[in-house]
């Protein structure tokens, strides 16, 4: 007879690796019968991430694996039984694939990566058809198991045992106290709603993602579900098909039925698609009104811990998703006897310190329409606004009150954007008897998408470079408005709103997430969750596994100034032993804190030279401010070598000037000073 006493004591160790873009995680089934000597019995790695911004996914994976080896120092010979690729998007497989193909990179165990970290003939589980992997040169040692004929549904990724059928009926394989990591969806099909048709042509790659849960079989109310992960997500299948099955299992378990199936609620939910709006708010009606809360996976599964794995692209996690998460978390915290609901991330959101507030798509305001209206109803029009701000919705009121302003600004920008595209000229080749000639085309539908995007990006970069420019000459006479004036004006208004939204979201982030907003330095966090009989334990580590993550406070003056700009409780500068490339990608001179650092450096240089002598110096100062990814600490002072000076002397000495002596201003310098004064009046962002 099966008894709980005859079984080992288990825990599931979940390590979320901070790859630059995409997902990668390690999952361990650990026997902790002897707490002093835990034994990893089964292990797999999920997805693989993609390199970006000067940091490679491979490096991040190797760092995390070294941290895991350090944690299990008495058993450093453990290996992966499987690799799980939720779907065939590059940001979900490339890092691990490059390591398995033998990319030369040092790792703690030495030798070939596959030999060091994988058992012989490991399984490769994939959510999309195996044919999509053709041409990737996956090592032949992998045994690929795809989603054909629902063969993945009900499968335990740790043991490869089938725990329940595709229809959702339990099998005898499930032991009462052994945790399972089971597939509940793949290739657009979920448990309880099997579909044998093949191939499927009506689903996207994201919808092909493997959906899986960590759960503890049991009866009489003892069963529980610890974790849900869905790759890039299939919201309709999750909410409309999977969630009802999980709820039904919960009801069965309450009635002392030997359920042995995953159920609601779920302790930890990994947000689909890195915190994307599309996956969070997929079930919208035609009017694009905000869905009822029961139409989101968040409200159905009722998680206590939320995990997001953003990169440095696409605005992830999107600002509208954070607005919704804040609402969910604050409401749950106010509920009687509630646990502390929180959000954790593998990366500090990159758009908190991007130039010009980029990364915030104001068009997403449509997702929040009804929710914002709901928040505004809480405001008593007869009371002062200050009283309304005392409620836990205070941050949301600021945004909700600007809802129509945001919408109108975005729509205006879209109109100007389309007009600008229509004015673009492009030359297309036309074959002729005498060779090839180029004929100009002006219709927008004849312009290649890539060309249009490049031209728009080029003009936006120019706009950011001279945001403070007015349309008047130095004499004060009006000039003819440039062709881009309408687009420029709409863009500036949009950017101002992006700054405002970012400033409001900063304290909201701090309220729901224990991790700091990282303005410069290493933005990555290695997130560890341990699921066991006692519940869920969490650790937030550096990407090298250091606990706690090293924090080097900036000086109080700069911290105070930055607080005023971002309205956040504290400003930190995080640093680890990572290579300088990882540091430089986050050094954004567009941020006010860093702008001040650059200005201070330039001022010191000018003082040491006794003032600027030439217009060339002015230009050099401007270039220094726009040099993104430059670490002010790397500046070597006022000596200039190479083409910038003679024999290492200062610029003033090389031109015959005397160090420390004031120099008269030229006419061009006086004009530049007047122009700068005009620029400062606009105050369009930091």
N, C-alpha and C positions, 0 to 999 in steps of 0.2 A: 504494500500500500504506500502511495506517495505521501510523504510528510515533508514539511518545511525544514524540520530538524536534520533530515538526511541530505539536504542540499547545501552547497557552498554558500558563503555570504558574498554578495556581488556589489559592484559599483560600476557605473558607466562614466568614463572620463572623456569629456568633450573639449577639444582644443580648437578654437577658431583662429586660423592663421591670417594675419593682416597682409594679404597680398595687395599689390598696388591697385589692381582692378580685378573685380570678379570675386569668386569664392574659393576657399580651400579650407578643409578642416580634417582633423584626425580624431577617430573614435575608437576607444579602447574598452573591451569587456574585461574587467579586472576582478580576480578572486581575492577578497580581503579577509578570508577566514583567519589568516595570521596577519594582524594589522602591521606587525613589524616587518613583514616580508610579502607585500602584495605581489600577485602574479598576473601578468597580462596573458589572458587565454586566447583572445581573438582581437584582431585589429584591422581596420581598413582606413584608407585615406579617401576623402570625397572631394571631387572637382580638382582644380589645379591653379586657377588664377592666371593673370597675364601681367607682363611687365609694362611699366609706364613711368614717365617722369624721372628717369635716371635710376630707378630702383627696379630690380628684377624679382619676379615671382619666385624664381629658383633660390635666390639668396634668402628671401623671407621664409621659405619652406625649410631650408637647411637650418636656419637659426632656430625655428620652432622645434624641429626634430631634436636638435642638440639640447634644448630646454627640457623636452620630454625625457630624453635619456638621463639627464641630470636628476629629474624627479624620480625616476625608477633606476637608480644607480646600481641596485643589486641585481638588475635583470636587463642589461644593455644589449642582449641578443634577440630581443623580441623583433618580429617582422610583420609586415602587412600580409594578410590573407587575400585582400582584394583592393581594387581601385574602383570607386563608384563615380561615374561621370553622369551628372544629372541630365545633361543634354549637350549637344555638340556645338555650343558657342565657344569661341576661343578663350574667353575669359573664365571658362569653367574647365579647361583641361590643359592649357598650354604649358604652364609652369611644371607640372608633374611630368607631362610628356617629354619636355626637353631634358629633364633629369633622367628619365628612363631611357632616352635615346643616347645617353652618354655624354651630355654636355659637360665639359670640363669645369668642375667647380669643387672646391674643397668642402668636405663635410666631416663630421666628428668621427665617423667610423672608418673612413678611408676606403679606397678601392672603388669599383663601379657601384653606382647608386642602386641599381636593381639588385645586385648581389648582396649589398649591405642591408637593404631595407625591405625586400620582398622575398617571400617563400618561392620555391620553384613552382612554375605554372599557376600563377595567381589568377583569380577571376577578375574580369572587367565587366561590371554591370553598367549598362547604359540605358538611359530613358528613351532616346531616339533610335531609329533603325540603325543597324550596324553599317548599312551602306553609306551612311553619312560620314563614317570614319575613314572611308576609302581615300587614299592619298595622303593620310597623316603619318604613314610609316610607323604605326604602333608596333612595338616589339612583339615578335611572334610568340614569345613565351606566355603572353596573356591569353586566357581562354575567355572569349567574349560571349556574354549572355545579354541579348537584347530583349525588347518588350514584346516580341512576336507572340500572338495567341495568348496574351495575358500571362505569360510564364513568370513574370516578376511579381505579380500581385500576391501578397501574403507571404513573401519570402523574407526570412531573417537575414539581413546583410552580414551579421556576425558569423552565423553557422551555416548558411545556405539551406537551412531547413525551412519547409513550408509550414507556417503556423496556422494559417486560415486560408480558405478557398477564395477564388476571385469573387464569389458571391457574398463573401463575408461570414462564412460559417467556420467555427473553430474546429481545428483538428486535434488529434490526441498528442501531438508533438510538444505542446506547450507545458512546461513545468511551472508550477505555481509561483516560485520566487525567483526564477531566472529572467532578467530583463531581456527584452527583444527589441531589435531595431528593424522594424518591418516596413516593406514597401506597401503603401496604400494607394499609389497612383503612378502611372507611367504612360507615356505616349498618348496623353489625352484621355485615358481611361482610368476610372477609380474603382476601388473595391465597392461591392454591392451593386454596381452598374456595369458589369463586364460587357465588352464589345469585341467579338472575334473578327470583325471585318479587317481586311489587310490588303494593301497598305492603306493608311489613312491620309487623305489629302486635304482635309479641311481644318488642320490645326497648325499652329506656328511652332517654331523651335522651342520657344519659351513654354508653350503648353505641353510639349513633350516631356518636360522635366519630371524626374523621379520625385514623388512625394513620399515622405517616410516619417515614421514616429518611433520614439523610444517609449516603450510601455512595460509595465510590470503586471503580468497576468495575476488574477486572483478571483476570489469569490466573496460574497457577503460584504461588499463594500471595500475590500482590501486592494482591488486593482486600481491602478492609476497610470496616467500618461505624463511623462516628463518633458517631452520635446517634440516639436513639429518642425520639419524643414521641407521646403518646396522648390528649391532651385530658383528659377526665374518665374515660376508660378503658373497656375491655371485657375484663376479665381472662380470662374463659373463652376467648374467641376468641384472645387474645394467647398464652396459655400452651398451649392444646390444639391450635391450628391454625397460628398464625403462627410460633411458636418452632420446631416441627419442620421447617418449610420453610427457615428461616434456618440451622438446623443442617445440613440436607442440602446447602445451597449451600456451606457451609464445607467439608464433606467433598469435594464435587466440585472445589472450587478447589484443595485440597491435591493432587489427582491430576492437576494440570496441565490440567484441562478449562477451556476458555474460558468461564468462568462468567458474568461481568458482572452479577452479582446481589448484593443485600445478604446478609450472612452474620453469624454469631456469631463472636467476641464483639462487644459494642457498647461503645465507649469511654465514652460519656456517656448516662445514662438519666435522663430527666425523670420523676419519680414521677407516676403517674396521680392525678388528682383532688386535687392539692395536699397529698398525704401522708395521704390518708384511709384508715382501717382497712378499709372496705368493699372498696375496690379492691385494696389490698395483700393482704388475706386472704380474697378472695372464694371460693376453692376449698376450703372447709371441709367436712368430713363432717357427718353429722347430730348427732354428739356434740359438735360445736363444738371438737374437738381441733385443735391447731395443725397445719397441713398440712405434709407433707414439704417440705423446702426446694426440691426440684425442681418443686414446684407453685406457685412464685412466679416472677414475671417477673424479679425481681432475680437469682435463682440461675440462671435459664436464660440470660440475656443476659450475665451476669458483667461488669457495668460497673466501670470504675475511678473515674469521676466520677459522682456522684449530685446531681441538682438537684431542689429542692422550691420551689414557688411558693405559699406560704401567705398567707392574708389575716388578718383579725382576727375570724374567726368559726369556729364548729364545731370548735374545738380543733385546727386544722391547724397543723403536722403532728401527728397524734395521738401521745400518749405511748407507746402500744403499738407504733406503727410505728417510733418512735425507738429503742425497746428492741430491736426486730428489726434495724434498720439498724446499731446499735452491734455486735450480734453478728456480722452479715455483715462489717462493716468490720474488726473486730478479728481475725476468723478469716483474712480475706484478707491482712492485714498480716503475720500470723505465717507465712504460707506461704512456702516457699523462693523466692527471686528474685521476690518480689511487688512490684508498684508500690504507691505510697502511695495507697490508696483513701481517698476523702474525700467528704464531703457539703457542698454549698453551698446557700445560700438567698437568695431575693430580699427576705426580711424576717426580722428576729429574731422568734422565736416569741412571740406576744403574751401567752401564758398564763404565761410566766415571771414576769410582774409584774402579774397580775390580782389583784383583791381576793378574798380567801377561797379562792385556789387554783382558781378557776373556769376552765373550759376543758379540764379533765381528766375524762373520762368513765370512772369506775372500772369500769363494766360491760364495758369492753374487756378486762378481765383474762381473759375466756374465750378470746380469740384467742391468748393466750400460754401456755395451760395446759401443753401438751406441751413447749414450749421451756423453760419455767421448770423443769419436772421434769428435763429433761436437764441443766440447769445445776446443780441441786441434787445430782445424782449425782456431780458432781466433788468434792463436799465429803466428806472422810473424817471420818466421825462420831467417830473416835477422836482426831482432831487438834483443836487449838484453832482456833476460827473465824478468829483473826487470821492463821493460816498460809494458810487458804483465800483470804483477801482479797488475798493477794499476787499471785494470778493475774490475768490480764486480764479475768476474769469478775467481779471483785470487786464492781463497782457492781451487776451483775445479781443477785448473791447477796442483796443487801439487799432487793431487791424480791421475788425468788423466795421467800424465807423468809416473806414476809408475804402470800403468794398467797391462802391461805384466809381470812386476816383481811380482806383487801380484798374478796374475794368475799362473805363474810358481811355485811360492812358495807353493801355495795351492795344486796344482796338485802333487808336490813332496811329500808334507806331506801326501796326500791321499794314494800314492803308499807305502810309509813307514808304514803308518797305517795298510794297508792291509797285508803287510809282517809281521808286528808284530802280528797281529791276527792269521796268519797262524802258528806262532811259539808257540802259547799258547797251553798248555796242559790242558785237562779236563778229569776227570774221570766220567764215567757213570756207573750206576748200571746195572748189568746183573744177572737175576735170574738163579740160579743153583740148582741142587737137594740138595746140602748140605747147601744151604743158598744163600746169596748175595755176589758177588765179584765185585771188581772195575777194569774196564779195561780202560787203557789210550786211548784217541782219540786225533788225531792231525789235522784232516781235519777241516778247518774253517766252512764248512757247517754243521758239526755235533756239533758245539758249541752253546749252548743256548745264545740268544741275551743278556740276562741280565748279564750272567757271563762275556762275552766278554767286555761289557761296564764297568763292575766293575774293570776288570783287567787293561783296558786302563786307566780308571780314576785314579787307584792307581798309575800307573807308571807316569802319568802326574803330579800328586800331588808330587811325589818324585822328578820329574824333576824341578818343581817350587821351591822345598825346597833347591835344590843344584844347581841352575842355574849357579853359578860362578865356579863350579868344573871343573878342567882340567883333562885330562886323563894321568897325569904324577904323579909319586910318589914323596915323599918329597926329595929324592936324585937326582931327575931330570931325572931318567931313564924312557924311554918309557915303558908303560905297554900295554898289549894286549887290543885292543879296546873292550869295552863291547858289548854284544849282542844287546843292545838297541842304539848303537851309531848312526846309520842311522836315526832312529826315533827321537832320541834326537836332532840331528843336524837340522832336518827338523822342529821340533817343535820350537826350539829356533829362527830360521829364521822367522817362522810364527809369533811368539810372538813379535819380533821386529817390524814387519810390523803392527801388531795390535796396538802397542804403537804409531806408527807414524800416523796411521789413526785417532786414538782417539785424538791426539794432534791437528790435522788439523780440526777435526769436532767440537772441543770446541768453537773456534771463530765463526764458521758457526752457531752453536746453538745460541750463544749470539746475532748474527745478526738478526735472525728471531724470537727469543722467548724472551719475557720480563722477564722470570723467570731465577733465578740464577742456575748455576750448583752447587749442594750441595755436597761437598766433605765428610762431616760428619755431623751427626745430623739427624733431622727429614726430610725425603725427600718428604713428602706428601703435596699436595695443594688441597684445596677445591675450585673448579672452579665454578663460578656462571655466567650464562648468562641470561639477561633479554631482551626479545623481546617485543616491543610495537610499537605504532605509530611513535615514534621518531627514531626507528631503533633498534640497538643492544647495550646494555651496558654490560660491563664485570667487574668482581671482582675476584682477585686472593687472596685467604684467606688461613690461616693455616687450618689444618684439624679440628681444634676446632672452626673455624669460625672467628678467630681474623683478623682484618684488620688494618694496613697491617700485613703481616706475620712477627713475631719478627726476627730481624737480629742482631746477635752479631758478630761484625767484629773480625777476628783474628788479632794479632798484625802485624804491617807493615812489619817486617822482614820476618816472615813466609809467609805472603801474597805475598811478592816480590819473594821469593824462589819458591812458588807454581806456580806463574804466569809463571816463566821461564820454569817450568816443563810442564805445561798444555797449555801455551800460551793463557790464558784467561784474560779478562780485570780485573776481580776482583775475589777474593776467599772469600766466606762467610762461616760462621759456624752458622747454624740455630738451634734454640732451642725453644721448647715450653714446656708446662707442661706435655707432654706425658710421659708415663712410660718408665723406662730405657731400656726396651726391644726394643722399637722402635729406641732408640738411638744406641744401640749396634750393630744392624744389619748393620748399615752403617759405623761403625768404622773399617776401613780397614787398617791394619798396612802395607799392601803392597804399600800404597800410599806414595810418598816421604814426604809430609807434616807430615804425622803421623809417618813415620819411624824416622824422625828427633826428634819428640816429645819423642818417645821411647828411642832413643839413648841418649837424654839429661837426661832422668830419670835414665837410667843405669849408665851414667857418674857420676851423683850426688851420686848414691849409692856407686860406686867404690871409689869416693873421700872420702866419709864419712867413708869407711872401710879402707882407706889407700892403696887401690889397691886390686887386685884379688889374692887370695892365692892358689887356687886349680883349677884343670881342671874342677871340678864340677861347679864352678862359671861360667866358659866359657860356659859350656853346658846350664846352667840356662839362661844366656844372650841370647843364640841362641833360646831357647824355648820361651823366652819372645817376641822375634821379630816375631815368627811365630804364636803367639796366636791371631788369628783373633777374632774380636768382643770384644776385651778388651779395655775398656776406660782408657786411661792413667791417667785421673783425679781421677779414683777410687783407684789408687795405694796409699798405706798408708805410703810410705816413706821407710826408711831403716831398720825398725824393722821387724823381722820375727818371727811369732808365730807358734804354732802347731809343726808339724814335722820338720819345717825348722830351728828351733833354740831352745835354752834352756832358758826358763823363759823370753822370750821376748828380750834377748840380741842379739846383732849383731852376724853374723856368725863368724867374726874374734875373737870376745870376747869369744864365746863359745868354740873355738879351742885353746884358750890361747894366741892369738895374741893381740897386743896392738893397739887400735884404732889410726889410723893416721900414723902408722909406715909402711914404704915401705917393701914389701916382695920380696924375690928372686924368679925369674921365674923358673919353673921346665922345664925339657927337653921337656915334652909334650906341655907345653905352648909355647915354642920357635917354635916347629913344627907348632902349630896352627897359630902362628903369620905369619910364612912363607906362609902357605896355604891361609890365609886371604889376603895376598898381591897379590897372584895369582888370587884370586877371584875378587879383585877390578879392575884388568886389563880388564876384559871382559866387564864390564858395561852393562850387559844385563837387562835393565829395572831398575826401582826404587827399 
